[in-house]
Amino acid sequence: MDQKRIGSFLRELRTEKGLTQEQLAEKLNVSGRTVSRWENGNNMPDLSIIVELADFYDIDIR
C-alpha cells in the first residue's frame, strides 16, 4: 500500500469517527499539521503512532 492510499484510509477512519484533524492530533499528542501530512500522503506516522491509531480505531494491523 502506498503513502497516498494509506493517507486516504487514515482520513476515512477519522471522518467516520466524526473527528477533525485537530481533535485527532490532540488525542495522539501531535500537531494538526502532522495529521494533515499523513492524510495527504506526505509523511507516514511513526510505528508507535501506528499502534496508537490501530488501538484508537479498533483495527488489527497484524
Backbone as CSV, one residue per row, in Angstrom:
resi,resn,N_x,N_y,N_z,CA_x,CA_y,CA_z,C_x,C_y,C_z
1,MET,0.849,-1.173,0.000,0.000,0.000,0.000,0.895,1.237,0.000
2,ASP,0.622,2.175,-0.896,1.470,3.366,-0.957,0.991,4.447,0.019
3,GLN,1.810,5.466,0.193,1.532,6.513,1.176,0.220,7.230,0.905
4,LYS,-0.095,7.494,-0.357,-1.342,8.203,-0.694,-2.557,7.376,-0.283
5,ARG,-2.509,6.073,-0.538,-3.637,5.206,-0.180,-3.772,5.083,1.332
6,ILE,-2.640,4.995,2.011,-2.675,4.943,3.473,-3.263,6.243,4.016
7,GLY,-2.834,7.359,3.452,-3.368,8.657,3.871,-4.870,8.748,3.683
8,SER,-5.346,8.280,2.546,-6.792,8.285,2.280,-7.529,7.406,3.284
9,PHE,-6.934,6.264,3.605,-7.528,5.354,4.580,-7.590,6.013,5.956
10,LEU,-6.510,6.687,6.348,-6.492,7.369,7.640,-7.548,8.470,7.691
11,ARG,-7.700,9.213,6.598,-8.720,10.265,6.535,-10.123,9.661,6.680
12,GLU,-10.348,8.563,5.982,-11.647,7.890,6.047,-11.963,7.438,7.474
13,LEU,-10.989,6.829,8.137,-11.192,6.386,9.518,-11.528,7.566,10.430
14,ARG,-10.796,8.658,10.251,-11.014,9.838,11.102,-12.404,10.431,10.879
15,THR,-12.793,10.563,9.626,-14.091,11.177,9.351,-15.246,10.279,9.790
16,GLU,-15.051,8.963,9.727,-16.083,8.043,10.223,-16.318,8.220,11.719
17,LYS,-15.266,8.605,12.435,-15.382,8.862,13.878,-15.917,10.270,14.156
18,GLY,-16.057,11.076,13.096,-16.570,12.434,13.261,-15.581,13.393,13.888
19,LEU,-14.292,13.139,13.681,-13.245,13.972,14.271,-12.631,14.909,13.241
20,THR,-12.190,16.067,13.702,-11.377,16.940,12.868,-9.923,16.486,12.980
21,GLN,-9.094,17.004,12.111,-7.666,16.691,12.200,-7.109,17.172,13.535
22,GLU,-7.550,18.331,13.976,-7.068,18.878,15.250,-7.480,18.004,16.429
23,GLN,-8.697,17.504,16.405,-9.161,16.648,17.502,-8.357,15.356,17.569
24,LEU,-8.109,14.753,16.406,-7.293,13.540,16.383,-5.876,13.846,16.850
25,ALA,-5.339,14.964,16.393,-3.986,15.356,16.783,-3.864,15.472,18.299
26,GLU,-4.861,16.073,18.931,-4.841,16.210,20.392,-4.818,14.849,21.073
27,LYS,-5.595,13.913,20.569,-5.649,12.575,21.166,-4.311,11.844,21.046
28,LEU,-3.560,12.152,19.977,-2.291,11.465,19.723,-1.075,12.279,20.156
29,ASN,-1.323,13.468,20.689,-0.238,14.369,21.099,0.701,14.718,19.949
30,VAL,0.100,15.026,18.799,0.850,15.515,17.645,0.148,16.779,17.165
31,SER,0.725,17.451,16.182,0.093,18.660,15.660,-0.939,18.318,14.586
32,GLY,-1.860,19.236,14.379,-2.829,19.073,13.300,-2.138,19.006,11.953
33,ARG,-1.059,19.730,11.831,-0.289,19.717,10.586,0.285,18.326,10.316
34,THR,0.703,17.646,11.368,1.228,16.285,11.228,0.150,15.353,10.701
35,VAL,-1.053,15.432,11.274,-2.165,14.602,10.805,-2.454,14.913,9.340
36,SER,-2.438,16.175,8.978,-2.666,16.579,7.591,-1.631,15.960,6.658
37,ARG,-0.389,15.964,7.066,0.681,15.380,6.239,0.481,13.878,6.053
38,TRP,0.042,13.192,7.112,-0.244,11.757,6.974,-1.354,11.543,5.964
39,GLU,-2.432,12.306,6.116,-3.609,12.109,5.275,-3.364,12.506,3.822
40,ASN,-2.452,13.417,3.594,-2.111,13.820,2.229,-1.055,12.918,1.607
41,GLY,-0.534,11.988,2.394,0.475,11.070,1.888,1.863,11.661,1.816
42,ASN,2.076,12.773,2.515,3.392,13.415,2.504,4.345,12.804,3.526
43,ASN,3.799,12.271,4.592,4.579,11.623,5.647,3.816,10.401,6.131
44,MET,4.530,9.531,6.822,3.907,8.361,7.443,4.055,8.486,8.954
45,PRO,3.059,8.031,9.696,3.198,8.038,11.159,4.309,7.086,11.595
46,ASP,4.955,7.419,12.707,5.935,6.510,13.299,5.224,5.236,13.734
47,LEU,5.989,4.175,13.900,5.414,2.891,14.286,4.619,2.992,15.585
48,SER,5.132,3.732,16.544,4.407,3.868,17.816,3.053,4.547,17.612
49,ILE,2.990,5.492,16.703,1.726,6.175,16.408,0.797,5.245,15.632
50,ILE,1.358,4.427,14.749,0.533,3.465,14.010,-0.171,2.530,14.989
51,VAL,0.554,2.086,16.002,-0.044,1.217,17.022,-1.159,1.967,17.760
52,GLU,-0.917,3.226,18.114,-1.950,4.028,18.782,-3.175,4.210,17.889
53,LEU,-2.942,4.468,16.602,-4.052,4.625,15.658,-4.866,3.340,15.555
54,ALA,-4.178,2.219,15.476,-4.869,0.929,15.375,-5.718,0.677,16.615
55,ASP,-5.174,0.978,17.779,-5.940,0.819,19.018,-7.138,1.765,19.044
56,PHE,-6.909,3.008,18.671,-7.967,4.013,18.697,-9.114,3.640,17.759
57,TYR,-8.766,3.178,16.559,-9.784,2.829,15.560,-10.237,1.373,15.662
58,ASP,-9.657,0.640,16.614,-10.001,-0.766,16.835,-9.834,-1.598,15.562
59,ILE,-8.645,-1.474,14.964,-8.325,-2.274,13.782,-7.075,-3.102,14.055
60,ASP,-6.996,-4.253,13.406,-5.862,-5.161,13.563,-4.813,-4.827,12.512
61,ILE,-3.591,-4.602,12.938,-2.527,-4.264,11.988,-1.559,-5.412,11.762
62,ARG,-1.887,-6.576,12.275,-1.012,-7.729,12.076,-1.207,-8.345,10.731
